[in-house]
Amino acid sequence: MADTFSLQRVLETFRSSLSENKKVYIKYYIAGWQELVSFMNSLGNVFSFISKDVVSKIQILENFLSGENGSYYVTIQSMVKYELDNDLVDLTKRGSHPESGCRTLLRLHRALLWLELFLERLRTSTEDGKTSVMCSDAYNESLAQHHPWLIRKAVGVAFCALPGRDTFFNVMNAGDHTQVVALLGESLPLIAEVYQITEDLYVKNHLLELP
Ligand code: 1PW
């Protein structure tokens, strides 16, 4: 991971996460999140409680991937099959498998919808658009319904500290505004596809409400 964030790299990583036969590679999925974490960190301390949680989720998945059963964790599809076949998932309440790969990835998956909605708003925003509003609208439409009141409040405070649209575009390191917008237009369908494949898999296996 390089020091400076680049939107291009995030998108390339998510692109690499999709195999030809529509499997999602966990290695690249979490690498994409790692890039986003470096981005959040560059936005200041107010985001550190958000990035800390994402970092710990990335770490859990990385540990599975590099552990003795790592070969089952290569794709999201193989992980779901392996964990379900071997009763490694707490399905209704947290018990002996509180940090399964399935429930951990579900948290990132829900956050990915937020990201998708937010980037879509940013892409179609006009010069006077406020990033804090785009962020919180996207949040309220997605992740917020999975968060308790206290977290929603804290996330709301963090959003208020977001830099303006211009700074945001610059931090993304992807050229001028037109280029950023073009890059977003090209890549959002990709993030949406990764999201949808995961969503379908989780629906099919009744995993969307994992505790
Ligand atoms: C500026 C663009 C950045 C996009 C990053 C999106 C990341 C959103 C993560 C929000 C995390 C808020 C604090 C943590 C909350 C956890 O309780 C929650 N985690 C997530 C990722 O939603 C649920 O995890 P848990 O408590 O069930 O282990």
Boltz pocket constraint, residues with backbone or C-beta under 6 A from the ligand:
constraints:
  - pocket:
      binder: B
      contacts: [[A, 36], [A, 40], [A, 49], [A, 50], [A, 53], [A, 54], [A, 107], [A, 108], [A, 110], [A, 111], [A, 114], [A, 115], [A, 143], [A, 146], [A, 151], [A, 155], [A, 211]]
      max_distance: 6.0
